[in-house]
Amino acid sequence: RHVQKVSQQLTEIINSCLESEPSTESLDPGGDMDPEEESAPHCLWVDKFTPRRYMELLSDDYTNRCLLKWLKLWDTVVFGKEKAVKKGKPSTAAHPPFSHPKEHPNKWKTKVQLTEEILEAELDQHKRPKYKVALLCGPPGLGKTTLAHVIARHAGYNAVEMNASDDRSPEVFKTRIEAATQMKSVLGASEKPNCLIIDEIDGAPAASINVLLNIILRKDVEGEGAAGAGRRRQREGGLLLRPIICICNDQ
């Protein structure tokens, strides 16, 4: 009770200091701040000061850029942006002329640039990334869930989170995956495509993992069939057209 009382006093002091600053009115971002911050003055500090933009992330920059690059590769299928994938090619091709030694052009490229080239090169016939699921693994508190939500919003998606360890039934697991990847979000004024985030995927049973693998492999098999049958199944929603990010502690 004493710790809770002291923490509440500190929170009130900080809020009073922030409200008394004259610069807060002039630095109003004009709608950038979430209304949840103002309506919940007694929320936890980890929720109040959680990163909400890409530049506020404190996690590994290489991981952040790779995940964002992989998510942006879905723009051709999800948003119909043909130029999104082509923009990376002239920029990477422009680097070798500036490097003096022409014998080893890849020697001076960073690890991020090499990863981006590999991701761009591996696209299937439907212009989707070769790897349909991204896996974030690491100890608790590393910022995996925050990274997934921030990058999903940054790329223009509506983040839909589900816990794999809660849905033990494979039927429920399949239903929730298909609902999140095939249905659009109509919560806001502007509809945004969903990006499914599956947390605690290491706690899911083997049957649920097989359901996820069947959804991934089913589309590749269907794509190899006839064009008419592929279009028919694509209308039915059998083809996965939304990215999936899985999170686990134990790889």
N, C-alpha and C positions, 0 to 999 in steps of 0.2 A: 504493500500500500504506500509506503514511503517513497519507493522508487517511482511508482506510477504518479504520485503527487508531484514529485520533483520534475519528472519529464513533462507533465502537463503545464507546470509553471514555465519551464523553458520554452515550450511550444508557444504559449501565450506571449512570452517576451519577444520571441522571434517574429511572431505575426504582428505584434504592435510596432516593432522596429521597421518591418517591411511596409506597413501601412503608413507610417509617419514619413517615409522617404518621399521627397517631391519628385524624384526622378522616375518613380514607378508609373506615374501618369503619362509622362512624356515618352516613356519607352514601351507604351502599350503596343503589342504586335498587331493589334487589329484582328483579333479572332484566332490567333495561333494557339493561345492557351486553352486547354480543355476546360469545359465547365465543371468537370468533376473535381478539379483542384479547389475552386472557389466554394463549391457546395459542400465539400467534405473537409472542414478545417481540422478535424481530429483523426484523420487517416494516418496510417503508418508512414514513417519517413521513407521507407524503402519504396512505397507506392507514390508518395508525394514527389520525390526527386528521381523517379525512375526515368531513364532515357526515353524520349519520345521522337527524336529525330536521328537521322543517320550520323550526323556529326557529333552527337552527344554520346555515342557508344564508346566504351572504354575497353572493349574486348579486342582480340587480336585483329589487326587491320588486314592481314592476309586472308584470314577466314572470312571477315566481313565482305571483302571485295570479291572473293571467289563465290560466296553464296549469292551476292547481289548479281554478279555476272551470270550465274546459272539461272537465276530467277528471271533476268531480263531476256534470256534466250527463248522464253515462252511468249514473248510479245507478238511474234509472228502468228502464232496460233490463237492466242487469247484476244489480243487487241487488233490483229490484222496489220501490224506495222512491219512492212517488208524491209524498211531501211534500218531497223534496229540491229539486225544481225550483220548487215553490210557495213555499218559504221566502223566496226573494229578492224576490218581488213585493211583499208587504206592507211589507218593510223599505225598499224604494226608494220606495214610495208614501207612506211616513210622513215622508220628508224634505221634500217641498215645503211642507207647512203650517208648518214651523219657519222656513223662509226668508221674510223679510219681503217682498222684491219678488216679487210673483206674476206679473209680466209675463214674466220669463225664468227659469222654474224650472230649466232645464238649465244655466244660467250658473254655478250654484254647485255643480254636481256634479263630482266628480273624474273623471279619465280612467279610473280603474279602475271606477267605478260605471257610467259610460256603456258601457264594454266589457262589463260583466256584463249590462246590459240588452240589448245587442245579441246576446250569446251566448244568453241565455234566450229571446229572441223568435224566433230562427231554429232551430226544431225541426221535423223531418220528421214524417211520419204515423206512424212507429214510435217517436216520442218520443226520437229520437236527435239529437245536434247536427247542424247542417247541414254543418259541416266535420268529416269523419270522421278526418282526419289532422292532427296538430299538427307544425309544423316549427320546430326550434330551430337557429338559425344564428349563427355567430360564430367568432372566432379560437380556436385551440387553447389550452387552459388556462383558458377562461372559466367552466367548471363546468357545461357543458350536460348531459353524461352523469350527473353527480352530481345535478343538478336533476331529471332524468327519473326516476332511481331513487328519490330521496327522496320526491318527490311521488306516485309510483306506490304506494309502501309506505304513505304517509300517507293515501291515499284507499282503502286496503284491497285493493290488487292485489298480485299476484305479478309482479315485473318480469322479463320474459324478453327478453334482449338478443341481437341478431344483428347481424353485420357485413355490410353490403351489398356491400362490395368483396371480401369473401372468397368469397361464393357468386356466382360469375360465371355459372353456368348458370341460365336462367330457370325451368327445371323444378324445380331444387332450391330456388330462391328462392320459388316458389309453394308448394311443399310445406311449407317452414318457416313461411311466413306462415299458411297454413291450419291447421297443427298448433298454432301458438301462439295463434291467435284462436278456434279451435273446440274445443280440448281443455282440460280443467281440470287444475290442478296438484294432484298427490296426494303431493307431497314431504313436507309437514308433516301434523300431526295434524288441523288445520282446513284444508279445501280453500279456496283463494282463486282468484278468476278472474285470468286472465293479462292483463297490459298489455304489448303488444309494443313494444320499443324498437329501432329500426333505426338503427344507427350508420353513419356515412360513406355516407349515401344519395347524396351527390354523386359517389361513386366507382363507383356501380352502372351497368351498361350500360343502353342505352335499352330493350332487351327486358325487363329486370327492372322498369324503371319502368312500362312498359306493363302488365306483369302486376299490379303494385300498383294501377294505375288501373282495370284491368278488374275487380278484386275490389271496388273502391269503387263503380264505376258499375253493376256487375252487380246489386247489391242494390237500387239505386234503380229499375232497369228491372223487376226482379222484383216490387217492391212495387206497381208500377202494374198488374200483371196481376190475374187472378182471385184471389179469397180462398182458394179451395181449393188452387190451384197454389202460392200464396204460402206457405200453411202446410206443404205438402208439401216445398217447397224449403227452408223454414226448418228442418224436421226434419233434412234432409240436411246442413245446415250451410252452405248457400249464402249466407245473409244474414249480413253482418258485424255481430257483436254485441259486439265488444271494441274498445277504443281503441288507436290506433297513434300512436306518437311517433317522428318521424324527426329525425335529427341530421345536420348538415352544416357544413362550414367555409366553403364558397363557395356563396352563395345563387344 
